[in-house]
Amino acid sequence: MKNGVKTAVLLAMMAGLLMLFGELLGGQSGLTFAFLISLVMIGGSYFFSDKLAIRSARAVEVDQAQLPEYYHIMQELTQLNDMPMPRLYVSPEQQPNAFATGRGPKHAAVCVTEGLLKTLSWDEIRGVLAHELAHIRNRDILTGSVAAMIATTISYAARMAMWGSMGRRGNDRNDGNPLIGLAFAILAPMAAGLIQMAISRSREYEADRRAAIMLNDGEPLASALEKLHGYSQQIPSAVPPPQASHYIINPLANRKVTMSNLFATHPEAEERVARLRSGEWREGV
């Protein structure tokens, strides 16, 4: 409950930032427009985030006959947690990784990459699948999608505002201060990125904890995270940046550091492994 309240507050802050930006750029009409855009984005995330994620991963659905171990592990975990069976997918990506998507337990999908199936043991894969099922149980996918879409919109609006402020220099009819708009255009995406990072990191730690509780053992996921982190530094990925936050390990970790990379949505792998191996997940169980 504490983690859920924190996420709700952070999402409200991000939506408020978008509307404040709208009001700054267009007054009352800008505020109304920003509010409507927020509703459209949330609705789009609710209904289409899973389709976008699966399509971007070029994933194909698999059944029990094709990958029996994959199917049986997920069947066992869903029965243990009294949850519906999600659709199972495999992406041709050679970097070992995985993600869950969908708006809730009844409309969920889990995707693993071919690289993950080739490099991890089935015990480690069990840890990864427990982590993804925890995301589904907590409805983290929708939360992350909404946060990502709002952050993207703020960044896009910031670029428009920056060019607009530059274009209005010397215009005597402009009653506002273009420097204020320019400053907000620079700072708003940074603030949105920090909020998105806080939301994502919080949900990743919670999914790790819940996965360890499911298995009554933190080692399978800890071992998997160590390997996935190592491979992410060596094997490039074609995952689009907007989808990267959905994966269990940042698939773009080996790319050159940019301003966007500094606002990482994934906790440090070393810290996640340490928490799992310390037994911290047992607290409150």
C-alpha positions as CSV (number, residue, x, y, z in Angstrom):
1,M,0.0,0.0,0.0
2,K,2.8,2.4,0.9
3,N,4.4,1.8,-2.5
4,G,1.1,2.3,-4.3
5,V,0.5,5.6,-2.6
6,K,3.9,6.8,-3.5
7,T,3.4,5.9,-7.2
8,A,0.0,7.6,-7.2
9,V,1.5,10.8,-5.8
10,L,4.3,10.7,-8.3
11,L,1.9,10.2,-11.2
12,A,-0.2,13.1,-10.0
13,M,2.9,15.3,-9.8
14,M,3.7,14.4,-13.4
15,A,0.2,15.1,-14.7
16,G,0.2,18.4,-12.7
17,L,3.5,19.4,-14.3
18,L,2.0,18.8,-17.8
19,M,-1.0,20.9,-17.0
20,L,1.1,23.7,-15.5
21,F,3.2,23.6,-18.7
22,G,0.0,23.9,-20.7
23,E,-1.2,26.9,-18.7
24,L,2.1,28.6,-19.0
25,L,2.1,28.2,-22.8
26,G,-1.6,28.9,-23.5
27,G,-3.3,30.2,-20.4
28,Q,-6.7,28.7,-19.5
29,S,-7.1,27.2,-23.0
30,G,-3.6,25.7,-22.7
31,L,-4.5,24.2,-19.3
32,T,-7.7,22.6,-20.7
33,F,-5.8,21.3,-23.8
34,A,-3.1,19.7,-21.5
35,F,-5.8,18.1,-19.4
36,L,-7.5,16.6,-22.4
37,I,-4.2,15.4,-23.8
38,S,-3.6,13.7,-20.4
39,L,-6.9,11.9,-20.6
40,V,-6.2,10.8,-24.2
41,M,-2.8,9.5,-23.3
42,I,-4.0,7.5,-20.3
43,G,-6.8,6.0,-22.4
44,G,-4.4,5.1,-25.1
45,S,-2.0,3.5,-22.6
46,Y,-4.9,1.6,-21.1
47,F,-6.0,0.0,-24.3
48,F,-3.0,-0.1,-26.6
49,S,0.2,-0.3,-24.5
50,D,0.4,-4.1,-24.8
51,K,0.0,-4.1,-28.6
52,L,2.7,-1.4,-29.0
53,A,5.1,-3.2,-26.8
54,I,4.7,-6.6,-28.5
55,R,4.9,-5.0,-32.0
56,S,8.1,-3.1,-31.1
57,A,9.7,-6.3,-29.9
58,R,8.7,-8.1,-33.1
59,A,7.5,-10.9,-30.8
60,V,5.5,-13.9,-31.7
61,E,3.1,-15.8,-29.5
62,V,4.0,-19.3,-28.4
63,D,2.1,-22.2,-26.9
64,Q,2.7,-25.2,-24.7
65,A,3.7,-27.4,-27.6
66,Q,6.4,-25.0,-28.8
67,L,8.0,-24.2,-25.4
68,P,6.7,-26.5,-22.7
69,E,9.1,-25.4,-20.0
70,Y,8.3,-21.7,-20.5
71,Y,4.5,-22.6,-20.4
72,H,4.7,-24.9,-17.4
73,I,6.7,-22.4,-15.3
74,M,4.2,-19.6,-15.9
75,Q,1.3,-22.0,-15.3
76,E,2.8,-23.0,-12.0
77,L,3.4,-19.4,-10.9
78,T,-0.1,-18.2,-11.9
79,Q,-1.8,-21.0,-10.1
80,L,0.3,-20.3,-7.0
81,N,-0.8,-16.7,-7.1
82,D,-4.4,-17.4,-8.2
83,M,-4.0,-15.3,-11.4
84,P,-5.1,-15.8,-15.0
85,M,-2.5,-17.2,-17.4
86,P,-0.9,-14.4,-19.5
87,R,-0.2,-14.8,-23.2
88,L,3.4,-15.9,-23.8
89,Y,5.6,-14.4,-26.4
90,V,9.2,-14.7,-27.7
91,S,11.2,-11.9,-29.3
92,P,14.0,-12.5,-31.8
93,E,16.2,-10.2,-29.8
94,Q,19.6,-11.8,-29.1
95,Q,20.2,-9.7,-26.0
96,P,18.9,-11.7,-23.0
97,N,15.9,-9.8,-21.5
98,A,12.2,-9.9,-20.7
99,F,9.2,-7.7,-20.1
100,A,5.5,-7.9,-19.2
101,T,2.8,-5.8,-20.7
102,G,-1.0,-5.3,-20.6
103,R,-3.5,-3.3,-18.6
104,G,-4.1,-5.9,-15.9
105,P,-4.0,-9.6,-14.9
106,K,-6.8,-10.5,-17.3
107,H,-5.2,-8.7,-20.3
108,A,-1.5,-9.5,-19.8
109,A,1.3,-10.8,-21.8
110,V,4.9,-11.8,-21.0
111,C,7.7,-11.7,-23.5
112,V,11.2,-13.2,-23.3
113,T,13.9,-12.8,-25.9
114,E,15.6,-15.7,-27.7
115,G,18.8,-14.6,-26.1
116,L,17.3,-15.2,-22.6
117,L,16.2,-18.7,-23.5
118,K,19.7,-19.5,-24.8
119,T,21.7,-18.1,-21.9
120,L,19.8,-18.6,-18.6
121,S,19.0,-21.8,-16.8
122,W,15.4,-22.7,-16.3
123,D,15.7,-21.9,-12.6
124,E,17.0,-18.4,-13.4
125,I,14.2,-18.0,-16.0
126,R,11.7,-19.0,-13.2
127,G,13.1,-16.0,-11.3
128,V,12.7,-13.7,-14.2
129,L,9.1,-14.9,-14.9
130,A,8.2,-14.4,-11.3
131,H,9.4,-10.8,-11.5
132,E,7.3,-10.2,-14.6
133,L,4.3,-11.8,-13.0
134,A,4.7,-9.5,-10.0
135,H,4.6,-6.5,-12.4
136,I,1.3,-7.8,-13.8
137,R,-0.1,-8.4,-10.3
138,N,0.8,-4.9,-9.3
139,R,-0.5,-3.4,-12.6
140,D,2.9,-1.7,-13.0
141,I,2.8,-1.9,-16.8
142,L,-0.1,0.5,-17.1
143,T,1.5,2.8,-14.5
144,G,4.8,2.8,-16.4
145,S,3.2,3.4,-19.7
146,V,1.2,6.4,-18.5
147,A,4.3,7.9,-16.9
148,A,6.3,7.4,-20.1
149,M,3.7,8.9,-22.3
150,I,3.2,12.0,-20.1
151,A,7.0,12.4,-19.9
152,T,7.3,12.1,-23.7
153,T,4.5,14.7,-24.2
154,I,6.2,17.1,-21.8
155,S,9.5,16.7,-23.7
156,Y,7.8,17.3,-27.1
157,A,5.9,20.3,-25.8
158,A,9.1,21.6,-24.3
159,R,10.8,21.6,-27.7
160,M,7.8,23.4,-29.2
161,A,8.0,26.0,-26.4
162,M,11.7,26.5,-26.8
163,W,11.4,27.2,-30.5
164,G,8.4,29.4,-29.9
165,S,10.2,31.4,-27.3
166,M,13.1,31.9,-29.7
167,G,10.8,32.9,-32.5
168,R,9.0,35.5,-30.4
169,R,12.1,37.5,-29.4
170,G,11.6,41.1,-30.2
171,N,7.8,40.7,-30.7
172,D,6.3,43.7,-28.8
173,R,2.9,42.1,-28.8
174,N,4.1,39.3,-26.5
175,D,3.0,40.2,-23.0
176,G,4.7,37.2,-21.3
177,N,8.4,36.9,-20.5
178,P,9.9,34.5,-23.1
179,L,12.8,33.7,-20.7
180,I,10.3,32.1,-18.2
181,G,8.9,30.0,-21.0
182,L,12.4,29.1,-22.1
183,A,13.5,28.2,-18.6
184,F,10.4,26.0,-18.1
185,A,11.0,24.3,-21.5
186,I,14.4,23.3,-20.3
187,L,13.5,22.3,-16.7
188,A,10.2,20.6,-17.3
189,P,11.5,17.6,-19.2
190,M,14.2,17.1,-16.5
191,A,11.6,17.2,-13.8
192,A,9.4,14.7,-15.7
193,G,12.4,12.4,-16.2
194,L,13.2,12.4,-12.5
195,I,9.6,11.6,-11.6
196,Q,9.4,8.8,-14.2
197,M,12.7,7.5,-12.8
198,A,11.4,7.4,-9.3
199,I,8.2,5.6,-10.3
200,S,10.1,3.0,-12.3
201,R,12.8,2.3,-9.8
202,S,10.2,1.9,-7.0
203,R,8.2,-0.6,-9.0
204,E,11.3,-2.6,-10.0
205,Y,12.4,-3.1,-6.4
206,E,8.9,-4.1,-5.4
207,A,8.7,-6.7,-8.3
208,D,12.0,-8.1,-7.2
209,R,10.8,-8.5,-3.7
210,R,7.5,-10.0,-4.7
211,A,9.3,-12.5,-7.0
212,A,11.5,-13.7,-4.2
213,I,8.4,-14.2,-2.0
214,M,6.7,-16.2,-4.7
215,L,9.7,-18.6,-5.0
216,N,10.6,-18.3,-1.3
217,D,14.2,-17.8,-2.6
218,G,15.9,-14.6,-3.9
219,E,18.8,-16.5,-5.6
220,P,17.2,-17.5,-8.9
221,L,16.4,-13.9,-9.7
222,A,19.6,-12.5,-8.3
223,S,21.7,-14.9,-10.5
224,A,19.6,-14.0,-13.5
225,L,20.0,-10.3,-12.9
226,E,23.8,-10.6,-12.7
227,K,23.9,-12.4,-16.0
228,L,21.4,-10.1,-17.8
229,H,23.3,-7.1,-16.6
230,G,26.6,-8.5,-18.0
231,Y,25.1,-9.4,-21.4
232,S,23.4,-6.0,-21.7
233,Q,26.9,-4.4,-21.6
234,Q,28.1,-6.7,-24.4
235,I,25.2,-7.3,-26.8
236,P,23.5,-4.4,-28.6
237,S,19.7,-4.2,-28.7
238,A,17.3,-2.7,-31.2
239,V,14.7,-1.9,-28.5
240,P,13.2,1.6,-29.1
241,P,14.1,3.9,-26.2
242,P,10.4,4.6,-25.2
243,Q,10.0,0.8,-24.6
244,A,13.3,0.3,-22.7
245,S,11.8,1.0,-19.3
246,H,9.5,-2.0,-19.6
247,Y,12.3,-4.6,-19.6
248,I,13.7,-6.2,-16.5
249,I,17.2,-4.9,-17.3
250,N,17.9,-1.7,-19.3
251,P,18.4,-3.1,-22.9
252,L,20.2,0.1,-23.9
253,A,22.9,0.1,-21.2
254,N,25.8,-0.3,-23.6
255,R,24.9,2.9,-25.6
256,K,26.8,6.0,-25.3
257,V,25.8,8.1,-22.2
258,T,23.4,11.0,-23.1
259,M,21.3,13.3,-21.1
260,S,18.4,10.9,-21.5
261,N,20.5,8.0,-20.2
262,L,21.3,9.9,-17.0
263,F,17.6,9.7,-16.0
264,A,17.8,5.9,-15.8
265,T,14.5,4.1,-15.1
266,H,16.2,1.0,-13.8
267,P,17.9,0.6,-10.4
268,E,21.5,-0.5,-10.4
269,A,21.7,-4.2,-11.0
270,E,24.3,-4.6,-8.2
271,E,21.9,-3.0,-5.7
272,R,19.0,-5.3,-6.8
273,V,21.2,-8.4,-6.5
274,A,22.4,-7.3,-3.0
275,R,18.9,-6.8,-1.8
276,L,17.8,-10.2,-3.0
277,R,20.7,-12.0,-1.5
278,S,20.6,-10.1,1.8
279,G,17.1,-11.6,2.6
280,E,15.7,-8.1,2.9
281,W,12.7,-9.3,0.9
282,R,11.7,-11.5,3.9
283,E,10.8,-8.5,6.0
284,G,7.1,-8.2,6.4
285,V,6.3,-11.5,4.8
